[in-house]
């Protein structure tokens, strides 16, 4: 990783890609001025963690301001490293590094809505865990849709989702009704055999199309030829694919030429000052830092006490980004063994963390807190191993 950049650059620049490769940083002039102004008003030495928390509090207050854009700039590197790992894990996927990055950053609101600094999370670490989940789930779902033929997709889709897709495509109500009726007739008369499955279904034969046309006429009293019905159904598949997985566009760079006003003008002065003072005087920050330092010691000790093979599996999974199948192949063991040992290892670490929470923080463990502790542990594992694994990689200097 490159040397630390200035605070202004961290909160005002965005990654740029050339095809599937990092090619530099783009600076947003409004964000740069906004960040420079805030730093000048602060009389204390502050860190990037401080400003991440500050802009998050501004975003929480729902002020119409630049807070969200500052936070998106701040999370660029977390999203980048997470995307690298995801792209390597899905090596056979048509979605590459730049695609993974845009998939994750386009859903950055999930990070902001789920983040809770009062539970000891660092925004960057929390974002890495959420970005990873977003990319993994999206690619798996997209793969399922991508490998379906048009006819297989029509068999899998629900009527509710079909109607939502057609409405999102801007079709008038009578057209939606006609298409849905045609789809229902299609499902009645085009049933795959057990050998065919439901993915790569071939185009219905002429006899089936005629049966569909006859059923449509019986239900609506309107006669439509098989060719028209086929066109309608293919339009349905296009609408469904567009609705489920719209093309991803960058939300990072502001509209070209839109540099006429200062973002800071949109934040009331009294609100700026109160938020800044609130963050500066927060004693919980020191307490949280001490707790996180102890948490790091607890987990580091727990990992060191694991069996060598469990440590190696963690290293391969988090540092190398290998799949369970790849780990099993490298260690010459069964994949289910890798899965079982990963699960048991996480359980041991979670138990150590839960005991520490009870003894040091005097917190009663319930299901909600256990879920939060599990998230903290996953953040720590990803952060600890990602930093070690990417230590010699270079994105490039901002500015």
C-alpha positions as CSV (number, residue, x, y, z in Angstrom):
1,X,0.0,0.0,0.0
2,X,1.3,3.5,-0.8
3,X,2.2,6.0,2.0
4,X,-0.7,7.8,3.6
5,X,-2.1,10.7,1.6
6,X,-3.3,14.0,2.9
7,X,-6.7,14.2,4.6
8,X,-8.0,16.5,1.9
9,X,-7.1,13.9,-0.8
10,X,-8.5,11.0,1.1
11,X,-11.9,12.7,1.3
12,X,-12.0,14.3,-2.1
13,X,-10.6,11.9,-4.7
14,X,-12.0,8.9,-6.6
15,X,-10.5,5.9,-8.3
16,X,-10.3,5.8,-12.1
17,X,-10.2,2.7,-14.2
18,X,-8.8,2.1,-17.7
19,X,-10.6,-1.0,-18.9
20,X,-10.0,-3.3,-15.8
21,X,-7.0,-1.6,-14.4
22,X,-6.5,1.3,-11.9
23,X,-5.1,4.3,-13.8
24,X,-5.2,7.2,-11.3
25,X,-7.3,9.4,-9.0
26,X,-9.9,12.0,-10.0
27,X,-10.2,15.0,-7.8
28,X,-13.6,16.6,-7.1
29,X,-13.0,20.4,-6.8
30,X,-16.0,21.0,-4.6
31,X,-15.1,18.2,-2.2
32,X,-11.5,19.5,-2.0
33,X,-12.7,23.0,-1.1
34,X,-15.2,21.6,1.4
35,X,-12.6,19.4,3.2
36,X,-10.0,22.2,3.2
37,X,-12.5,24.6,4.8
38,X,-13.4,22.1,7.5
39,X,-9.8,21.4,8.4
40,X,-9.0,25.1,8.7
41,X,-11.9,25.5,11.2
42,X,-10.6,22.7,13.4
43,X,-8.1,23.7,16.1
44,X,-7.1,20.1,16.9
45,X,-4.9,17.5,15.3
46,X,-7.3,15.1,13.6
47,X,-7.1,11.7,11.9
48,X,-8.9,10.3,8.9
49,X,-10.9,8.2,11.4
50,X,-12.0,11.4,13.1
51,X,-13.2,12.9,9.8
52,X,-14.9,9.7,8.7
53,X,-16.9,9.8,12.0
54,X,-17.6,13.5,11.5
55,X,-19.0,13.2,8.0
56,X,-21.0,10.2,9.1
57,X,-22.6,12.2,11.8
58,X,-23.4,14.9,9.3
59,X,-24.9,12.3,7.0
60,X,-26.9,10.9,9.9
61,X,-28.4,14.4,10.6
62,X,-29.9,14.3,7.1
63,X,-28.6,17.7,6.2
64,X,-28.5,18.3,2.4
65,X,-24.8,18.4,2.2
66,X,-21.7,16.9,0.8
67,X,-21.2,14.4,3.6
68,X,-22.2,11.3,1.5
69,X,-19.8,12.2,-1.3
70,X,-16.9,12.7,1.2
71,X,-17.7,9.3,2.7
72,X,-17.8,7.6,-0.7
73,X,-14.4,9.1,-1.5
74,X,-13.1,7.9,1.8
75,X,-14.3,4.3,1.1
76,X,-12.7,4.1,-2.4
77,X,-9.7,2.0,-1.2
78,X,-11.7,-0.3,0.9
79,X,-14.0,-1.0,-2.0
80,X,-10.9,-1.5,-4.3
81,X,-9.2,-4.1,-2.2
82,X,-12.5,-5.9,-1.5
83,X,-13.2,-5.9,-5.3
84,X,-9.7,-7.4,-6.0
85,X,-10.4,-10.3,-3.7
86,X,-13.8,-10.8,-5.1
87,X,-12.6,-10.7,-8.7
88,X,-10.0,-13.3,-7.9
89,X,-12.5,-15.6,-6.1
90,X,-14.9,-15.4,-9.2
91,X,-12.1,-15.9,-11.7
92,X,-14.4,-17.6,-14.2
93,X,-17.0,-14.8,-14.0
94,X,-17.5,-12.3,-16.8
95,X,-17.5,-9.6,-14.1
96,X,-14.0,-8.3,-13.5
97,X,-12.4,-5.9,-11.1
98,X,-14.0,-2.7,-12.3
99,X,-17.4,-4.4,-12.5
100,X,-17.1,-5.7,-8.9
101,X,-16.0,-2.2,-7.8
102,X,-19.1,-0.5,-9.3
103,X,-21.4,-3.2,-8.0
104,X,-20.2,-2.5,-4.5
105,X,-19.9,1.3,-4.6
106,X,-23.3,1.6,-6.2
107,X,-24.9,0.1,-3.0
108,X,-22.8,2.1,-0.5
109,X,-26.0,3.2,1.2
110,X,-26.1,-0.3,2.8
111,X,-22.8,0.5,4.5
112,X,-24.1,3.9,5.9
113,X,-27.4,2.5,7.0
114,X,-25.8,-0.5,8.8
115,X,-22.8,1.2,10.3
116,X,-22.9,1.7,14.1
117,X,-19.8,3.5,15.6
118,X,-21.1,2.9,19.1
119,X,-20.5,-0.8,18.7
120,X,-16.8,-0.3,18.1
121,X,-16.7,-0.6,14.4
122,X,-14.3,1.3,12.1
123,X,-16.1,2.5,9.0
124,X,-13.5,1.2,6.6
125,X,-13.5,-2.3,8.1
126,X,-17.2,-2.5,8.3
127,X,-17.5,-1.3,4.7
128,X,-15.1,-4.0,3.5
129,X,-17.3,-6.7,5.1
130,X,-20.5,-5.3,3.6
131,X,-18.9,-4.7,0.1
132,X,-17.7,-8.3,0.1
133,X,-21.2,-9.5,0.9
134,X,-22.8,-7.3,-1.8
135,X,-20.4,-8.4,-4.5
136,X,-20.6,-12.1,-3.6
137,X,-24.4,-12.2,-3.4
138,X,-24.8,-10.1,-6.6
139,X,-22.5,-12.2,-8.7
140,X,-24.0,-15.4,-7.6
141,X,-27.5,-14.2,-8.4
142,X,-26.4,-12.7,-11.7
143,X,-24.7,-15.9,-12.6
144,X,-28.0,-17.8,-12.0
145,X,-29.8,-15.4,-14.3
146,X,-27.1,-15.3,-16.9
147,X,-27.0,-19.0,-17.4
148,X,-30.7,-19.3,-17.9
149,X,-32.1,-19.3,-21.5
150,X,-35.0,-16.9,-22.1
151,X,-37.4,-19.8,-21.8
152,X,-35.8,-21.1,-18.6
153,X,-36.0,-17.6,-17.1
154,X,-39.7,-17.4,-17.9
155,X,-40.2,-20.7,-16.1
156,X,-38.3,-19.4,-13.0
157,X,-39.7,-15.9,-12.6
158,X,-42.6,-15.2,-10.3
159,X,-45.7,-13.3,-11.5
160,X,-45.1,-10.6,-8.9
161,X,-41.5,-10.0,-10.2
162,X,-42.7,-10.2,-13.8
163,X,-45.3,-7.5,-13.2
164,X,-42.7,-5.3,-11.4
165,X,-40.3,-5.7,-14.3
166,X,-42.9,-4.8,-16.9
167,X,-44.1,-1.8,-14.9
168,X,-40.5,-0.6,-14.4
169,X,-40.1,-0.8,-18.2
170,X,-42.8,1.8,-18.6
171,X,-45.4,-0.4,-20.3
172,X,-49.0,0.7,-20.1
173,X,-51.4,-1.4,-17.9
174,X,-53.2,-3.0,-20.7
175,X,-49.9,-4.2,-22.2
176,X,-48.8,-5.5,-18.9
177,X,-52.0,-7.5,-18.5
178,X,-51.7,-9.0,-22.0
179,X,-48.0,-10.0,-21.4
180,X,-48.8,-11.6,-18.0
181,X,-51.7,-13.5,-19.5
182,X,-49.4,-14.8,-22.3
183,X,-46.8,-15.8,-19.7
184,X,-49.4,-17.7,-17.7
185,X,-50.5,-19.6,-20.8
186,X,-46.8,-20.3,-21.6
187,X,-46.2,-21.8,-18.2
188,X,-49.3,-24.1,-18.5
189,X,-48.3,-25.6,-21.9
190,X,-44.5,-25.5,-21.8
191,X,-43.3,-27.7,-18.9
192,X,-39.7,-29.0,-19.0
193,X,-39.0,-32.7,-18.4
194,X,-37.0,-33.7,-15.4
195,X,-34.0,-34.3,-17.7
196,X,-34.1,-30.8,-19.1
197,X,-34.1,-29.0,-15.8
198,X,-35.2,-25.3,-15.9
199,X,-32.1,-23.5,-17.0
200,X,-31.2,-24.2,-20.6
201,X,-34.7,-24.7,-22.0
202,X,-35.0,-24.6,-25.8
203,X,-37.6,-22.6,-27.8
204,X,-41.1,-24.2,-27.6
205,X,-42.1,-26.2,-30.7
206,X,-44.9,-25.2,-33.1
207,X,-47.4,-27.4,-31.5
208,X,-46.8,-25.8,-28.1
209,X,-47.0,-22.3,-29.5
210,X,-50.4,-23.1,-31.1
211,X,-51.6,-24.4,-27.7
212,X,-50.4,-21.2,-26.0
213,X,-52.2,-19.1,-28.6
214,X,-55.4,-21.1,-28.2
215,X,-55.3,-20.8,-24.4
216,X,-54.7,-17.0,-24.7
217,X,-57.7,-16.7,-27.0
218,X,-59.9,-18.7,-24.6
219,X,-58.9,-16.5,-21.6
220,X,-59.1,-13.1,-23.3
221,X,-61.4,-13.6,-26.3
222,X,-58.7,-12.0,-28.5
223,X,-56.9,-13.9,-31.1
224,X,-53.1,-13.5,-31.3
225,X,-50.8,-15.5,-33.5
226,X,-47.8,-17.6,-32.1
227,X,-45.2,-15.2,-33.6
228,X,-46.7,-12.2,-31.7
229,X,-46.9,-14.2,-28.5
230,X,-43.2,-15.2,-28.9
231,X,-42.3,-11.5,-29.3
232,X,-44.2,-10.6,-26.2
233,X,-42.6,-13.3,-24.1
234,X,-39.1,-12.3,-25.3
235,X,-39.9,-8.7,-24.4
236,X,-40.8,-10.0,-20.9
237,X,-37.3,-11.6,-20.5
238,X,-35.6,-8.4,-21.5
239,X,-37.6,-6.4,-19.0
240,X,-36.9,-8.9,-16.3
241,X,-33.1,-8.9,-16.9
242,X,-33.0,-5.1,-17.0
243,X,-35.1,-4.9,-13.8
244,X,-33.1,-7.4,-11.8
245,X,-29.7,-6.3,-12.9
246,X,-29.6,-2.8,-14.4
247,X,-26.3,-1.6,-15.8
248,X,-24.1,-0.1,-13.1
249,X,-22.9,3.4,-13.5
250,X,-20.5,5.3,-11.3
251,X,-21.9,7.5,-8.6
252,X,-18.5,9.0,-7.7
253,X,-17.9,11.9,-10.0
254,X,-20.2,14.9,-9.9
255,X,-21.9,16.2,-13.1
256,X,-19.5,17.8,-15.5
257,X,-19.5,21.6,-15.2
258,X,-21.5,21.6,-12.0
259,X,-19.0,23.7,-10.0
260,X,-21.0,26.9,-9.5
261,X,-21.6,26.7,-5.8
262,X,-19.8,25.6,-2.6
263,X,-21.1,22.4,-1.1
264,X,-20.4,24.0,2.3
265,X,-22.9,26.7,1.6
266,X,-25.6,24.0,2.0
267,X,-24.7,23.3,5.6
268,X,-26.0,25.8,8.2
269,X,-23.0,27.4,10.0
270,X,-24.4,26.6,13.5
271,X,-24.9,23.0,12.5
272,X,-21.3,22.7,11.2
273,X,-19.9,24.1,14.4
274,X,-22.0,22.0,16.7
275,X,-21.2,18.8,14.9
276,X,-17.5,19.6,14.8
277,X,-17.4,20.4,18.5
278,X,-19.4,17.3,19.3
279,X,-17.0,15.0,17.5
280,X,-13.9,16.7,18.9
281,X,-15.1,16.5,22.5
282,X,-16.3,12.9,22.3
283,X,-14.6,11.0,25.1
284,X,-16.0,7.8,23.8
285,X,-13.5,7.9,21.0
286,X,-10.6,7.3,23.4
287,X,-12.5,4.6,25.2
288,X,-13.4,2.9,21.9
289,X,-9.7,3.1,20.8
290,X,-8.6,1.4,23.9
291,X,-11.3,-1.3,23.6
292,X,-10.4,-2.0,20.0
293,X,-6.8,-2.3,20.9
294,X,-7.6,-4.9,23.5
295,X,-10.0,-6.6,21.1
296,X,-7.1,-6.9,18.6
297,X,-5.0,-8.5,21.3
298,X,-7.8,-11.0,22.2
299,X,-8.3,-12.1,18.6
300,X,-4.6,-12.2,17.9
301,X,-4.0,-14.4,20.9
302,X,-7.0,-16.6,20.0
303,X,-5.6,-17.1,16.4
304,X,-2.2,-18.0,17.7
305,X,-3.7,-20.7,19.9
306,X,-5.4,-22.4,16.9
307,X,-4.0,-25.6,15.4
308,X,-1.5,-25.0,12.6
309,X,-3.9,-26.2,9.9
310,X,-6.7,-24.0,11.1
311,X,-4.3,-21.0,11.0
312,X,-3.2,-22.0,7.5
313,X,-6.8,-22.3,6.3
314,X,-7.5,-18.8,7.7
315,X,-4.5,-17.4,5.9
316,X,-5.4,-19.0,2.6
317,X,-9.0,-17.9,2.8
318,X,-8.5,-14.3,3.9
319,X,-5.0,-13.4,2.6
320,X,-4.9,-15.4,-0.6
321,X,-8.6,-15.1,-1.3
322,X,-8.8,-18.8,-2.2
323,X,-12.2,-20.6,-2.3
324,X,-12.9,-23.6,-0.2
325,X,-12.4,-25.8,-3.2
326,X,-9.0,-24.3,-3.9
327,X,-7.9,-24.6,-0.3
328,X,-9.0,-28.2,-0.2
329,X,-7.0,-28.9,-3.4
330,X,-3.9,-27.1,-2.1
331,X,-4.0,-28.9,1.3
332,X,-5.1,-32.2,-0.2
333,X,-8.1,-32.6,2.0
334,X,-11.9,-32.7,1.3
335,X,-13.8,-29.5,0.7
336,X,-16.3,-30.4,3.4
337,X,-13.4,-30.6,5.8
338,X,-12.3,-27.1,4.9
339,X,-15.9,-25.8,5.4
340,X,-16.2,-27.6,8.7
341,X,-12.9,-26.3,10.0
342,X,-13.6,-22.8,8.9
343,X,-16.9,-22.9,10.8
344,X,-15.4,-24.3,13.9
345,X,-12.5,-21.9,13.8
346,X,-14.9,-18.9,13.6
347,X,-16.9,-20.4,16.5
348,X,-13.8,-20.6,18.7
349,X,-12.8,-17.0,17.9
350,X,-16.4,-15.8,18.4
351,X,-16.4,-17.6,21.8
352,X,-13.2,-15.8,22.8
353,X,-14.7,-12.5,21.8
354,X,-17.9,-13.1,23.6
355,X,-16.1,-14.0,26.8
356,X,-14.0,-10.8,26.6
357,X,-17.2,-8.7,26.1
358,X,-18.8,-10.3,29.2
359,X,-15.7,-9.9,31.4
360,X,-14.3,-6.5,30.3
361,X,-17.4,-4.7,29.0
362,X,-19.9,-6.3,31.4
363,X,-22.3,-6.9,28.5
364,X,-25.0,-9.6,28.7
365,X,-24.9,-11.7,25.5
366,X,-28.1,-12.0,23.5
367,X,-28.8,-13.0,19.9
368,X,-28.6,-9.4,18.6
369,X,-25.3,-8.7,20.4
370,X,-23.9,-12.0,19.3
371,X,-24.6,-11.1,15.7
372,X,-22.9,-7.7,16.2
373,X,-19.8,-9.4,17.8
374,X,-19.7,-11.8,14.8
375,X,-19.6,-8.8,12.5
376,X,-16.8,-7.3,14.5
377,X,-14.8,-10.5,14.3
378,X,-15.3,-10.8,10.5
379,X,-14.2,-7.2,10.1
380,X,-11.1,-7.9,12.1
381,X,-10.3,-11.1,10.1
382,X,-10.7,-9.3,6.8
383,X,-8.8,-6.2,7.9
384,X,-6.0,-8.2,9.6
385,X,-5.4,-10.6,6.7
386,X,-6.2,-8.2,3.8
387,X,-3.6,-5.7,5.0
388,X,-1.0,-8.5,5.4
389,X,-1.8,-9.9,2.0
390,X,-1.9,-6.6,0.2
391,X,1.1,-5.1,2.0
392,X,3.3,-4.9,-1.1
393,X,0.6,-4.0,-3.6
394,X,0.3,-0.5,-4.8
395,X,-2.8,1.3,-6.1
396,X,-1.0,4.5,-6.8
397,X,-0.7,8.0,-5.2
398,X,-3.7,10.3,-5.0
399,X,-3.4,13.8,-6.2
